[in-house]
Every structure is written in structure tokens, then in C-alpha cells.
């Protein structure tokens, strides 16, 4: 998978551009849910049950109902407007699985960093990681029920984001919401990388 989109032809017809996208964020933020919501094929999941051995290792405060964890990656695929085929790779959230990130992120056009306002600090490592790699990314705040809602400007300040990083609200359980995030990411990443004639991504 190459870092920029590429087109192929079959029998004179243009095939959709293949694009690799990474879905990142902290433990329990909704990465597996988002990949499963948008994938047009049966998503590949590498989830394992949380056991007593993870007590004191995995911080489940705020997500006490979570019973499984991704140990390698999630994978799904979605076709956008018959123009792009997005291959979605969800990263594991816990620090002990971060060694997987380099392999998962290799060749990605861009990344979605999912955030939870109840545990906002958990997305700091993802933001830092993609900033260091120079990978274009957007921040999508997953709107959990009962979580305090902040203004997007407050989240930008809390994460110390530059003005060029799009920040938006989303619901990882809703297809339309997830597709909006992905569309904005592709537009933003293509603009940053100077690929095509992408319009500026919107902050929504």
C-alpha cells in the first residue's frame, strides 16, 4: 500500500483509488466500533477478553464496561463515492501493544485520532506519534453518552493542535458520522501531501 492514492485501469475503466487509513486513539475510545460501523465487508478483529492479569496494567477507568481489547489491529474496507477504496487499520490502544503501530501505520495516507473527553489525555500519544511521523491526521471526538461536551476550540487547546489540524465531533456507531470523518481526513491528507485537487477539510 503506497502513501499516496494511485489509480489503476481494467478494460479501459478506472478503478477506485486505493487508500490506507489508520484509526488510532486510546484504550476503549471506539476504534473497533468505528471500523466495524463503516466496513462494507466483515471486519477483521484481533480482540481478546480482558482478564485478571490485566488489572493494574490496563487503565479501564471511565470504560469499566469494556470486556475485550484489540491486541494487533482491526481491519475493514469501505468504498467512497466509487472514487476511493479506503482500507482501514485500527491500532491497539494500550501502551504494551504500541510496538505494532509502526507496522500498522506504514504507507498510510493519513490517520483518524479518536478522542474521548472523559479520557482526553489518552489520545496524546497518538497525536504525538503522527506529528513526529509527519502523517496528516484529524481528531474526531467520539460523543459518548453522559460525557461532558466541550467546544472544539477547547479541545484544540487541550491537545495543543495547530490550526491546520481538523477537529470534529463524531459518533462511532453511526455510518454517516464515520463517513464524514473519513471524507474530511482524505481531503485534508491530500491537501497536505499535494495530491489531486482536494478542497480544504472542514471543521465540523
Residue pairs with C-beta under 8 A, 6 or more apart in sequence:
1 18
1 20
1 87
1 106
1 107
1 108
2 107
3 20
3 107
3 108
3 109
3 193
4 109
4 193
4 195
5 17
5 18
5 19
5 84
5 109
5 190
5 195
5 196
6 17
6 18
7 14
7 15
7 17
8 14
8 15
9 15
16 79
16 82
16 83
16 84
16 85
17 83
17 84
17 85
18 84
18 85
18 87
19 84
19 85
19 86
19 87
19 109
19 186
20 86
20 87
20 89
20 107
20 108
20 109
21 86
21 87
21 88
21 89
21 108
21 109
21 110
21 111
21 112
21 182
21 185
21 186
22 88
22 89
22 90
22 91
22 104
22 105
22 108
22 110
22 111
22 112
22 135
23 31
23 34
23 35
23 74
23 88
23 89
23 90
23 91
23 111
23 112
23 114
24 31
24 90
24 91
24 101
24 111
24 112
24 113
24 114
24 123
24 126
24 129
24 130
24 137
25 31
25 91
25 93
25 112
25 113
25 114
25 115
25 116
25 122
25 123
25 126
26 93
26 114
26 115
26 116
26 119
26 122
26 123
26 125
26 126
27 58
27 59
27 60
27 63
27 66
27 69
27 93
27 94
27 122
28 60
28 62
28 63
28 66
28 93
28 116
28 119
29 93
29 114
29 115
29 116
29 119
29 122
29 123
29 142
30 114
30 116
30 142
30 144
30 172
31 70
31 74
31 90
31 91
31 93
31 114
31 172
32 45
32 47
32 70
32 74
32 90
33 172
33 173
34 88
34 90
34 112
34 114
34 142
34 170
34 172
34 178
35 43
35 74
35 75
35 76
35 88
35 90
36 43
36 45
36 74
36 76
37 172
37 173
37 174
37 175
37 178
38 76
38 78
38 88
38 175
38 178
38 179
38 182
39 76
39 77
39 78
39 88
40 76
40 77
40 78
40 79
41 76
41 77
43 74
43 75
43 76
44 73
44 74
44 75
44 76
45 70
45 74
46 70
46 71
46 72
46 73
46 74
47 68
47 69
47 70
47 71
48 68
48 69
48 71
49 67
49 68
50 58
50 60
50 66
50 67
50 68
50 69
54 69
57 94
57 96
58 69
58 94
60 66
61 119
62 116
62 118
62 119
63 119
69 92
69 93
69 94
70 90
70 91
70 92
70 93
70 97
71 92
71 97
72 92
72 97
72 100
73 89
73 90
73 91
73 92
73 100
73 104
74 88
74 89
74 90
75 87
75 88
75 89
75 90
76 87
76 88
76 90
77 85
77 86
77 87
77 88
78 85
78 86
78 88
78 179
78 182
79 85
79 86
80 86
80 179
80 182
80 183
80 186
84 186
86 182
86 186
89 104
89 105
89 108
91 100
91 101
91 104
91 105
91 126
92 98
92 100
93 122
95 125
98 125
101 129
105 111
105 129
105 130
105 133
105 135
108 135
109 136
109 186
109 189
109 190
109 193
110 135
110 136
110 137
110 138
110 185
110 186
110 188
110 189
110 192
111 126
111 130
111 135
111 136
111 137
111 138
111 185
112 137
112 138
112 140
112 181
112 182
112 185
113 123
113 126
113 127
113 130
113 137
113 138
113 139
113 140
114 123
114 140
114 141
114 142
114 170
114 172
115 122
115 123
115 139
115 140
115 141
115 142
115 155
115 159
116 122
116 123
116 141
116 142
116 144
116 147
117 141
117 144
117 147
117 148
117 149
117 150
117 155
118 144
118 147
118 148
120 155
120 158
120 159
123 139
123 159
124 159
126 137
127 137
127 139
127 159
127 161
130 136
130 137
136 185
136 188
136 189
136 192
136 193
137 165
137 185
138 165
138 166
138 167
138 168
138 181
138 184
138 185
138 188
138 201
139 155
139 159
139 161
139 165
139 166
139 167
139 168
140 167
140 168
140 169
140 170
140 181
141 150
141 152
141 155
141 167
141 168
141 169
141 170
142 170
142 171
142 172
143 149
143 169
143 170
143 171
150 158
152 167
152 168
152 169
152 203
155 167
156 163
156 165
156 167
161 167
164 192
166 184
166 185
166 188
166 201
166 202
166 203
167 203
168 180
168 181
168 184
168 202
168 203
168 204
169 204
170 177
170 178
170 180
170 181
171 177
171 178
172 178
180 204
184 201
184 202
184 204
185 201
186 198
187 198
187 199
187 200
187 201
188 198
188 200
188 201
189 195
190 196
190 198
191 198
191 199
191 200
191 201
